[in-house]
Structure formats: structure tokens, C-alpha cells
Amino acid sequence: MTVHHVDVLVVGAGPTGLTAAGDLARSGRSVTVLERWPTVNPSSRAFATMARTLEVLDARGLAADLLARSHQAPGVTIFGGARIDLTHLDSPYQFAMITPQTNVDRALADYAAAQGAGVRRGVEVIGLDQDDDGVTVTVRPHGDEAGPHTRWRAKYVIGADGAHSTVRALVGADFPGRTILSSIVLADVLLAHGPAGRGLTLGSTRNEFAFLAPYDDRDASGAWYRAMVWDRTNQQPDNVPVDSDEIGGILARAIDPDPGLLNVGWKSRFHCDERQVAQYRHGRVFLAGDAAHVHSPMGGQGMNTGIQDAANLAWKIDAALTGADDAVLDTYHDERHPIGKRVLLQSGLMARGIKLHQPVARAVRNLLAPNILRVPRVRDAIAGGFAGTTLRYPHHKGESSLVGTRATQIPLRHGRLTELQRLPGFVFIRERGADPIDAAGLAQAERADEGPAVLVRPDGYIAWAGASTDRTAGAEALARWTGRELDCLAK
Ligand SMILES: Cc1cc2nc3c(=O)[nH]c(=O)nc-3n(C[C@H](O)[C@H](O)[C@H](O)COP(=O)(O)OP(=O)(O)OC[C@H]3O[C@@H](n4cnc5c(N)ncnc54)[C@H](O)[C@@H]3O)c2cc1C
């Protein structure tokens, strides 16, 4: 049997797998994505791309094109008129980008292909064995149980194969958790009188909720929206077809005034679980995206968290392949598992708040939420949590508290960090007025403000901060993360 050899095998061509594959290929690694379906997934699913993900996409040259074809929502109106206001986010993107997931998937597929990643569609992974040197993966044509098996051999495997992950099952990982919402209907709808304003709108009764996100796609009769609707009194299995009247009825009751359903495009019924694997790393196999965590769609976190998992993991695998200590790979779990846990918590709280049934509890919620969200510190903490801009990674004792924070907002004399990050590798940002250092292969920039010198990881987070004149610790940080010694940093 032919055995194909690559550095890294990615299972699943969703947003998580495609981001990881593109990043690894950009770093010069041989990488192949194995995808079960013969074509790009046509279902639109996620619709909100958050600020931190837009920064990640900009560091791959993908944000501007996507934004040019998308709606920008400055906030979300939730219960009792309360509003999650995104216009104060500490990011160039003070909004959520509203576009069907298919557009983000396509941009990432183009990115992965342009960087040289191979994508094999129509094949499914059915077996996986790992040893000290690598992982052997068995695949067959999708849907053809008698079809010929093929073997792949890779140093590392990324299981980005979604909520029903085969890779997760093959490494023997449980997926503990439970269903929190069933019979949720997602649809693209044409409305005669959609909510005014450019934001996202949520409406609810004691038994129903409806959520609308505008697409900036309008004709003479009305405008297209992504709708998510739910009815406590009409709970159906996922495979029961969605009736347009079901959608129109919930919209009419939950949104005031009735937005007037004219037409329904793509529609789907699904349920949502809250689950997370205990370990993101299983030897040479890593779980990422929906394969590692699933949660309520409230807050639009699934696709965003998966893309950021991939951005965190890919450069670490590249570093390990270069010679970095294996412990670098453990930091993927250490950094991303707590973030996944937090996403489960915050999207779960929002789902439970929206579907409150008791009139007294609903009244208290409607009274408290608008007032709490008007307090700037609370507003910015909640908005930043959903947008991903306030998330940070831990720093160790003795390190600057800047370590683990994102560097995207550091003002530079020329250009911006996400432009420099379109090439792989770390970036050294020196203090304003400091001379460049002599370090081949290390991208450099100069601060435009008064902050310290910083060493920025390929995923945009600070690895070291200090004075340019005292760079020993910076050299140590670079060596620890990459296995690469740069004497000049220690001078
Ligand atoms: C109906 C629905 C609505 C959703 N709505 C929202 C929303 O509003 N907001 C939000 O943020 N998120 C939403 N999500 C979640 C969001 O779509 C996911 O979080 C996101 O797609 C996760 O990306 P991923 O790459 O990790 O996994 P996926 O996008 O699921 O991609 C995994 C890929 O792996 C492939 N695969 C699986 N098994 C194998 C195998 N054995 N061999 C080869 N390939 C395999 C699959 O075919 C698939 O293409 C929704 C999901 C669904 C299903």
C-alpha cells in the first residue's frame, strides 16, 4: 500500500483546519488536509466574525476583502433593551462582521491553497496509530466502505474534524457535557420590515426567542437577515424539516413590530451541546475547534474560537519541527483549554438568560441587564470577552505582566503589526527611537509610543517585554519558544 508522507496532517477542512494548514504551509511545512465532503461545505452556519478573529484574518491578508462584502454590526440588542456595545472595543474592528460562514471558509481555503497546503476532499479518516516518531492515519473514500484504503504518515496530526470528531474517538477522548438547547432553527430570511439600525437584534417571549443579524443585502421588497429562532413548545428532532410558517410565526411574536417574513433561503434545525475534551493534546495528536469544544451559538463564538485555536497551535508545531522543546506543544492545551472553558460559560449564561421562563426572573433580568451594561467597565469587559480582545494567556512569575497579552494595538512608526505578521515568525518591536538590532530572520518594527520593547509571537501575543538594552531575557524567551538562539538579542 502506498504511504504518503507529510510533516503535518490536518483532518477536517472547516475554518479551524484550514487556518492551521495555511499557517503551517506559510512556515514552509508540508501539510495536507483530509476532508470527508467532496466540495466546500455549502451551509452557512456561523455568521458573526469577532474583532480578535478579524485581527487574525488581517495577519493573513484576508480581512479587507471579507469586510468589503460584509455588514458591520456595532452591537447586539439583547433582553430589556440592553445592549452589548462593540464600539468601544480596543481593536481596529469595533464591530462584528456579519457574513455567512461559507465566505470565511472560502477565504481560508484560498489562503491554505495559496500557501501550498494540499487539500484532499472526498476522503475520510478511519484509523490512527501513533508511535515515538509520528502518526499513521488510514483513510478511505467517503461513503465507500469497500473502497481502497490509503495510508498517511505525519509527524503530527491536527484533529479539526468538528463536533462528531473521528480523531477524538480514535485517540479515546471523551466529550463530556450535555445538550442545552434543542430544535433551534437557523435560516436566511427576507424581511419586509427588518429591525432598523445596523446592529444585531434579539427578541423573546416566555416561550420563544428570535435573533436577527442583517446581511446588507436588500432589494425593493425588503432586506435579508440571518435568523435564529426557538420555540419551547415545539421541540423537534434535528431531522424534522423546517416549515417557513414556523419561522414566520416565531419572528412575528418575538420581534416587535412583526418584521414580516417574505421569503426563506437556506434553513436548518439543530441542537446545541455544551461539551469540552479534558485534554487538547494526545501525544502527537491535537484536537482543535469543534472537535475540542462545542457550546451554545449565543454570542457567535464557535468559528471564532476554532480559528484562534488554530492560530495558537500551528506556529508551535512549526517550532517543534524546527527543534523547540516538546513542552512548547503542551502550552497549546495550557493556553487554549481555559479559553474554551470560558467560552462555554459565557455563551451558556447568555443562552440560559435568553430562555428564562419565570415572569419574575424575566422582569429582574430586564431591569438589571440594561443598567449593568451601561457601566463602562462592565460594558467593555463583556464586549471584549465576546470579541476576544480581552482574552489573554498566562505569564510566569518574574515576567512582565504584558507577557501573554495581545500586541495588535501597539502603535508602530510604520504600518501595523498584522501587516508584518503576514510573513511567518516572531516580530521584535523596539522602543521609540531605539536602533534596529542585528538579527537576521527576525522581523522588526519601532514603537510610536513610549512603551517597552516587546517580542511578539506569530499569533500576535507578547512573549517578552523589557528594555532593548537588556535583551538577555528576550533571547531566552525566543530560544524557549522556538529552539532558536539569537546571540544579537542577548548583546
Ligand atoms: C447548524 C449549525 C449552526 C451554527 N451556527 C453558528 C453560529 O451562529 N455562530 C457560531 O459561531 N457558530 C455556529 N456554528 C458552529 C460553527 O459552525 C463551528 O463552530 C465551526 O464550523 C467549527 O469549525 P471547525 O473547523 O472546528 O469544524 P467544522 O466546521 O465542523 O469542520 C469539520 C470538518 O471535518 C470534516 N470531517 C469530519 N469527520 C471527518 C473524517 N473522519 N475525515 C475527514 N473529514 C472529516 C467535516 O466534513 C467538516 O468539514 C453552527 C454549527 C452548526 C452545525
The ligand as an SDF file (V2000), in Angstrom:
LIG
                    3D

 53 58  0  0  0  0  0  0  0  0999 V2000
  -26.3490   24.2520   12.1030 C   0  0  0  0  0  0  0  0  0  0  0  0
  -25.1880   24.9530   12.7360 C   0  0  0  0  0  0  0  0  0  0  0  0
  -25.2900   26.3190   13.0740 C   0  0  0  0  0  0  0  0  0  0  0  0
  -24.2280   27.0180   13.6630 C   0  0  0  0  0  0  0  0  0  0  0  0
  -24.3460   28.3600   13.9540 N   0  0  0  0  0  0  0  0  0  0  0  0
  -23.3090   29.0260   14.4960 C   0  0  0  0  0  0  0  0  0  0  0  0
  -23.3800   30.4090   14.7820 C   0  0  0  0  0  0  0  0  0  0  0  0
  -24.4040   31.0330   14.5710 O   0  0  0  0  0  0  0  0  0  0  0  0
  -22.2750   31.0260   15.3010 N   0  0  0  0  0  0  0  0  0  0  0  0
  -21.0870   30.3620   15.5440 C   0  0  0  0  0  0  0  0  0  0  0  0
  -20.0860   30.9580   15.9720 O   0  0  0  0  0  0  0  0  0  0  0  0
  -21.0120   29.0510   15.2920 N   0  0  0  0  0  0  0  0  0  0  0  0
  -22.0840   28.3850   14.7760 C   0  0  0  0  0  0  0  0  0  0  0  0
  -21.9730   27.0720   14.4990 N   0  0  0  0  0  0  0  0  0  0  0  0
  -20.7170   26.4420   14.8250 C   0  0  0  0  0  0  0  0  0  0  0  0
  -19.6670   26.7310   13.7760 C   0  0  0  0  0  0  0  0  0  0  0  0
  -20.1900   26.4620   12.5100 O   0  0  0  0  0  0  0  0  0  0  0  0
  -18.4980   25.8620   14.1610 C   0  0  0  0  0  0  0  0  0  0  0  0
  -18.0320   26.2780   15.4420 O   0  0  0  0  0  0  0  0  0  0  0  0
  -17.3450   25.8920   13.1810 C   0  0  0  0  0  0  0  0  0  0  0  0
  -17.7280   25.4500   11.9030 O   0  0  0  0  0  0  0  0  0  0  0  0
  -16.2350   24.9960   13.7280 C   0  0  0  0  0  0  0  0  0  0  0  0
  -15.2550   24.8680   12.7810 O   0  0  0  0  0  0  0  0  0  0  0  0
  -14.3420   23.5740   12.7380 P   0  0  0  0  0  0  0  0  0  0  0  0
  -13.4080   23.8070   11.6100 O   0  0  0  0  0  0  0  0  0  0  0  0
  -13.7870   23.3260   14.0840 O   0  0  0  0  0  0  0  0  0  0  0  0
  -15.3240   22.3630   12.4300 O   0  0  0  0  0  0  0  0  0  0  0  0
  -16.2860   22.1400   11.1780 P   0  0  0  0  0  0  0  0  0  0  0  0
  -16.6360   23.4100   10.5260 O   0  0  0  0  0  0  0  0  0  0  0  0
  -17.3920   21.2680   11.6640 O   0  0  0  0  0  0  0  0  0  0  0  0
  -15.3820   21.3360   10.1440 O   0  0  0  0  0  0  0  0  0  0  0  0
  -15.0040   19.9860   10.3940 C   0  0  0  0  0  0  0  0  0  0  0  0
  -14.7820   19.2940    9.0760 C   0  0  0  0  0  0  0  0  0  0  0  0
  -14.2640   17.9970    9.3180 O   0  0  0  0  0  0  0  0  0  0  0  0
  -14.8040   17.0990    8.3660 C   0  0  0  0  0  0  0  0  0  0  0  0
  -14.7190   15.7300    8.8930 N   0  0  0  0  0  0  0  0  0  0  0  0
  -15.4060   15.2100    9.9290 C   0  0  0  0  0  0  0  0  0  0  0  0
  -15.0370   13.9270   10.1420 N   0  0  0  0  0  0  0  0  0  0  0  0
  -14.0950   13.6430    9.2120 C   0  0  0  0  0  0  0  0  0  0  0  0
  -13.3280   12.4810    8.9270 C   0  0  0  0  0  0  0  0  0  0  0  0
  -13.4500   11.3540    9.6370 N   0  0  0  0  0  0  0  0  0  0  0  0
  -12.4600   12.5120    7.8950 N   0  0  0  0  0  0  0  0  0  0  0  0
  -12.3140   13.6540    7.1640 C   0  0  0  0  0  0  0  0  0  0  0  0
  -13.0150   14.7740    7.3970 N   0  0  0  0  0  0  0  0  0  0  0  0
  -13.8890   14.7740    8.4180 C   0  0  0  0  0  0  0  0  0  0  0  0
  -16.2370   17.5910    8.1990 C   0  0  0  0  0  0  0  0  0  0  0  0
  -16.7950   17.1530    6.9780 O   0  0  0  0  0  0  0  0  0  0  0  0
  -16.0620   19.1000    8.2740 C   0  0  0  0  0  0  0  0  0  0  0  0
  -15.9190   19.7030    7.0130 O   0  0  0  0  0  0  0  0  0  0  0  0
  -23.0300   26.3460   13.9330 C   0  0  0  0  0  0  0  0  0  0  0  0
  -22.9140   24.9840   13.6030 C   0  0  0  0  0  0  0  0  0  0  0  0
  -23.9780   24.2860   13.0270 C   0  0  0  0  0  0  0  0  0  0  0  0
  -23.8370   22.8240   12.6820 C   0  0  0  0  0  0  0  0  0  0  0  0
  1  2  1  0
  2  3  1  0
  2 52  2  0
  3  4  2  0
  4  5  1  0
  4 50  1  0
  5  6  2  0
  6  7  1  0
  6 13  1  0
  7  8  2  0
  7  9  1  0
  9 10  1  0
 10 11  2  0
 10 12  1  0
 12 13  2  0
 13 14  1  0
 14 15  1  0
 14 50  1  0
 15 16  1  0
 16 17  1  0
 16 18  1  0
 18 19  1  0
 18 20  1  0
 20 21  1  0
 20 22  1  0
 22 23  1  0
 23 24  1  0
 24 25  2  0
 24 26  1  0
 24 27  1  0
 27 28  1  0
 28 29  2  0
 28 30  1  0
 28 31  1  0
 31 32  1  0
 32 33  1  0
 33 34  1  0
 33 48  1  0
 34 35  1  0
 35 36  1  0
 35 46  1  0
 36 37  1  0
 36 45  1  0
 37 38  2  0
 38 39  1  0
 39 40  1  0
 39 45  2  0
 40 41  1  0
 40 42  2  0
 42 43  1  0
 43 44  2  0
 44 45  1  0
 46 47  1  0
 46 48  1  0
 48 49  1  0
 50 51  2  0
 51 52  1  0
 52 53  1  0
M  END
$$$$
